[in-house]
Amino acid sequence: MKLADFSLLFCGVLLNAFAQLGLKAATRVTGPLLVSDAGVWQRGLQLLTVPPLWYALFAYGLSVVVWLVGLSRVPVTQAYPLLSLGYVINIGLAWWLLGEVPNLQRVAGILVIIAGVVVVARS
């Protein structure tokens, strides 16, 4: 895979990871959305007023556009495994930005993912 193609796909993955973090940040403002809770509709409506939700949705939309451009250049069987990098990015950023500490099993899993992505990217 060419570096330019990898970089483009990686940007799509990065945008997707930021979208996930934005969604989590938005729900931290509103609290848990529980179907059994009588206030779930109130929280849902409140969620629509939280800026991180809209940043996250924008990041998702942009990630789709970037990913489409990347898929037009690279076989899907080579590109799709790169989405696994989202796990790596999310665990690091969630730890740094949200204080979510990963356990040893998650770190081991991330190392396996990185090894797999390297193998696929070099094929």
Order of alpha helices (4+ residues) and beta strands (2+ residues): alpha-alpha-alpha-alpha-alpha-alpha
